[in-house]
């Protein structure tokens, strides 16, 4: 197993930004030479949210092939933190680092100089105290996440609810990637602006404080694909307290090394496993899992009807989104990514459907799609937030039917947008909303 295969899709995506003069080998070497040091004290890391912020950040960054060093206490793990195993934080993360991208490691107490410093909450930082190193703090609250410069005052993570922690981790992981890419020759001024460092960023999925006392029961849930978006979705759900659900997953493929760069529940030792078995290893007892080892396809779908009241589609295949919409009487949630862009939506009976939002199928030439950890993670995180809101009776309104995330510039007011979805006359599904539109 070699790092160029594990990071193939990340390298393909990075080619969107860098000049043609930079070879794939140069991109790989730049990523694997880049080093991040993470600081966290016992106060911040004794909470479930604080540990979730750190583990999510480290997992996202390590899957890019970037080296990570930990300056944290080896305290007991809190709550569900798969794919980190074991009872203590440092030991679990070191073990994970040995089972991810070949040639990239998670270390502890390493004295090698780092390129970026990250602090969890208001944890003190020693190596960058003079301000000579760039860095950020992961801050936030139960349901929103922020990224601030290292020299800003942060607050401690003391919450049980970890949604904001995962948001802040995704924001920080994106900045680390941009910092690594800035060491490469870029295509032009547009790419230079895309990877400029953010001074501050905040993302709020609009979940709200009412979640803190709620028990989230997602009921029966069908999932199409056990790939990157689904794994990010389940990675998020399994960290939420008091959540229950019964899941059926349609997936027939096995994991390969190129999946490692973005599959949040996958370890290198899972190469060759059925993707559904990776999910089975991850899900705690409060979730039941039924696997369907087939593609979600018109020739087989009718034997699996009725579909669950909630269907999550995490597959890139657009026709599968149409098929799920055609056979579901309830809610279809769709996660999609393209390069550095993430889009998620939900479609209830009577609303503009997934065909209205994704009306054109795309040719698939069989080439590996360019992807990276944080883009897929944003899609799964947004899908999980939608499902949680619905499960407690606070679903997004029509004005928030679609979420568009431009992952590289979340410090921009237009980097995170809620949008309505308009019905289309030419909807390929022929949904009720499109039929009513034709009657007007």
N, C-alpha and C positions, 0 to 999 in steps of 0.2 A: 504494500500500500504506500502510495507516495503523495506528498502534499499537493502537487499540481493537479492530480485527479480530484482530491478532496475539495480543492478550491477552484475547480474549473469554472463553475457557474459564477462565482464572485469575480473571477478574473474577466470573464466575458462581460459582466456588467460594468466593471471598472473601465473597460475599453470605451464606454460611452463618454468618459471624462478625459482620458489621457490622450496625448498625441500619438500618432501612428509610430513615431520613432521609438516609443517605449515598448519593448517586447513583453510577451507574456511572462518570461522568466524574470524580467525586471520588476514587473508588478508583483509577482509572487515573492521575490526577495524583499521588496519594500514592505509588504504586509508582514512577513515573518521576522523582519528586523525591528519592527515598531514595537514599543514596549509601554505598557500602562501600569501604573502603581495605584492600588486601591487602599485608601485609609478608612478605617471604621473602628470606633471604640465600643466598649461593652455596653454602654448606655444605648446606643443606636442599634446595635446588632443583637440585643437581647429580645427585641420584638419581632413578631412575624413579618411585619411590613418592612422593617429595616433589613432583615435577612433576605427577604424577597427582592428588595431593591438591589442589593449586592449580587445575589446569585443570578438574577436575570441579566444584569449588566455584564457580569463575567461570562455567562454562557453566550450571550450575543456576540461579545467581542472575541472570545476564544474561537468561535465558529468562523470568524474571518481569518483565522491563522495568526492573529496578533498575540504577542506574548503578554501575559498578565502576571503581575507580582502582587502579593497580598501583604499588607501591613495591618493585620487585624488579630484580635485574640481568638484562640481556638476554643470558642465557647460551644455549648450544646446547641444542636439544631432545634429550631422551633417550627412545628407544623409540617405540612407536606411540602417537600422541596425537590421532588424528583425532576431531573435525573441525577441530582446529587444524592449519594447514598451514605449511610453511616450516621453516627450519633453526634459528631462534632463538625463544626463549620469548616475549619481549615483542612482537616483531613479529608472531608468529603469533596471539597473543591480540588484539592491536589489529585485525588483519585480520578475525578472527572477529567482533569486536564491530561492525564495519561491515556485517556480513552476517547480523545476527540481528534483534532487535525494532526496528522503526523508531522513532527518537527516543530510543533508549537506547544507550549507548556504553560501551565499555571504553577507558579512557584510561591514560596513564602519566605519573606525576609531576605530576598536577594539584594545584593548591593550594586548590581549593574545599573548604571544611570537609565532613567526612563524618559520618555518623550512627553507623556501626559500624566497628570495626577488627577485622581478622582477621589472625592470624599463623600461618605454616606452621611447625610444630614449635617449636623454641626460638629462632627468628629474633628479633632485637631489634626493638623497636617504639619509634619516637620520638614520634609525634603523641599517643599516649595514655600517655606515661610517667608523667604525674601522676595517672593514674587517672580523669581527667575524662570519658573516653569509654567507653561499654560495648564489650566485645569478647570474643573467644574465641580459643583456640589449637586448631589442628588437630593432634592427636597420636594416637599409636597404634603398632601394630606390623604385622607382615606380614599377619595374619589378623584383627585386631580394630581398631576405631577408637574414639577418644575425643574428647570435646569438653570443654575446661576453660576456666575464666575466664582472661582475658588476664594477670592478675597472678600466675597460677600458673607454676611452672617446668615447661617442656616439655622433651621430648627431641628430638633431631634425627631427620629422616627419612633413613635411610641404607640402605634395603632395596631389593631388586629386586622382591620380591613386593608388589603394590600393592592387595590387597583391603582391608586396613585403611585405606589412604589414601582410598579411595572411600567407605568407611563414615563416616570423620570428615568428609569433604566434605559428605555428605548431611545429617549432623547439624547442621553449621554453616549450611548453606543454609536449613534449616528455621528456625533461630533468627533469621536475617536476615529471613525472611518475617514471622515473628511480631512482630519489632520494628517493621517497617513497618506492620503491621496495627494495632499499638497506638496509632498516630497517628490512627486513625479511631474514630468512635463505635461501640462494640460493643453487641450486642443485649442481653445481660444478664450476670449474674455468672458463669454457666457459661462463656460465651465469654471473659470476662476471665481466668478461671483457665486456660483452654486455651492462651492466648497469653502467659502469664507466662513470663519468661525462665528457661531451665534453668541451674542453677549448674554442673552437670556431667552428662555422659551417656556411656555406653559401650555398644556393641553388638558382640557376638561371634557369628558364624554357626556357631561350633563346627567350623571347618575344621581348624585345628591345625597344628603345626609340621612334620608329616610332609610337607606340600605343598612345602616349600622345595627338596627334592631330587627332586621328582617331575616327570615329563614327562606332561602331561595330553593324552590323545588321546581326543577325544569321539566319534570314529568318525562314523557316519552319523546325521544329525539332521534331522528334519522340524520346520518351524516354521509355525504357522498364524497369519497376520497379520504384516505388517511395520510395525506401529504403535508406539506409545509404549513398551509393555512390552518388545516384541521389540528395539527400538533400545537400550533401557537394558541388556538382557540381552547384546546383542552388543557394545555399548560396553564392558561389563565384560570379556567374554571376550577381545576383541582386545588388551587391555592385559596379559593374563596371559602370562608367559614360557613358552616351550616348549609352546604349545598348538597342536593340529592338529584339523581337522575337515572334514567334507563336509556341506554344508547344502543342504536343499531348502526353499523358502519358498512358501507359498500366499498370494497377494495380487494383487488386480487394480486397486486404487485408486491415484490420484495424490495427491501431497501438496498441501495448501493452506495458506494463511497461518495458519489457526487451529491447525495442528499444530505450529507453531514453538515454542510455549510449553513443550513437553515432549519433543519428538523429539530425542534426544541426539546423533544423527548428522546432523541436518538443519541446513542453512544457509538463509537467506532466498532465496538464488539457486537453491535446489532446488524452490521453489514451481512446481507444474506437472509435476514429474518423477514417473514411476512410483515408488512407495515402494520397490519392489524394486531399482530402479537406484540409489537412495540407499545401500542396503546394499552394492551391488556396488562403489560408489565408496569405501566405507569399509573393506571387508574386505581384509586383507593376503593375500599369496600362500599363506600356510600354511592358508588356508581356501578350499575350492572352493564355488561357489554355483550352484545350479540354481533358476530361478524358474518358478513355475506361475501364469500370469496369470488365475487363476480363484478364485472363492470356494470354500472348503472346504465342500462341499454334498452332501447325500445323492444327488443326481442325477448327480454326476460323480466321487465319491470312488473308486468301484470301479476305474476305469481307472488310478488311481495306486497301487494296492496292489502289493506289501505296503508298509505304512508302515515307517519306520525303527524301529530298536530303541528310540530315544529320540524322543519327540514333545513339543514345547513349544507350549503354547497361550497366546497373548498377546492373544486377542480378547475383547471384552466379551460377545459373543453366547454365552449359556449353552448353547444347543442345539449349538453347534459343539464345546463341551467334551465333551458327551455323545457326539457323533459320533466324535471322536478317540478317546475311551475305548473305543467299540464296536469300532473297526477296528484298534486297536493291540495287538500282542502283545509286550509289553515294559514300558516305563515311560512314563507320561504325566505331564508337569509342567505345572501350571496357574498362571498369574499373573492376579490380579484386583485391581482397585482400586474403591473407592467413596468419594467425597469425600476425607476425610483418612485413610482406612483402606486398608491394603494386606494382601493375603492371597496366599500362595503355598503350593503343595502338590505332592506327587509320589505317584503311584499305580502300583504294580507289579501284575503278574498275581497274583491271589489276595488282594490288599489291598482295603479299602474304596476305591471308585473316585471319579472326579470327579463322577459323578451322586449318590453318597452325600453328598458335601460340598456340592454345589450342586444340590439336588433340584428347585428350582422355576425355571422359565423366567420371564423378566421381559418385560413389554410395552415395546416401543420406540416412542415417539411421534415419533421423528425429531429431537428437540431435541438440540442439542449437549450433550455430557456435561460437567459442571464438573470440571476437572482442573488440575493444576499440576505443575511439573517434578519436585519431590522425591518426590511420592507415586508416580508412575510409575517413578521411578528406584529406589526401594526395592524395588518388585516385581521389576524386572529384575535387580537386584543379588542378591536372594535366590534367584532362579531359577538364576543363574550359579553361585552358591555350591553349590547342590544338585548341579548337573551336574558340577562339578569334583570334589566328594567322591565321586560315583559313578564318575567316569572313572578314579580312582586306587584303586578298590576299597575305599573307606571311606564307603559310603552312609549317609545318616541312617537311624536305626532307626525302628520304628513309632511310638515316642513323640515323634518329630520329623517326622511326616508332614506336618504343617501348621504354617506360621509366620504369626502374626497381628501386624501392626505398626500401632500407633496413632501416626502420624508426629509429631503435635504434642507428645506427651508421652513421649518416649523416655528422659527422666530418671526416669520412674515405673517401678517394678518390673514392672508389668503392661503397659507400653508395647510390649514385645517378648516374645512368648510362643511357645514350641514346644508343639504339641498333637498328640495322636493323632487319627485320623479313624475314626469309628464307622460300621460298615455299617448301611444302612437297609433295612427291610422293603420300603419303597416306592421303592427306587432306580429312577430312570427308565431307566437303562442295563440293569438286570437283571444286574449283575455277579456273579461267582462268590461273593464274600463275602456279598452280600445273599441269594443262593439258599441258601447254607449256613445263614444266620441263620433263614430260613423253615423249614428242616428241624429245627431244634432244638426 
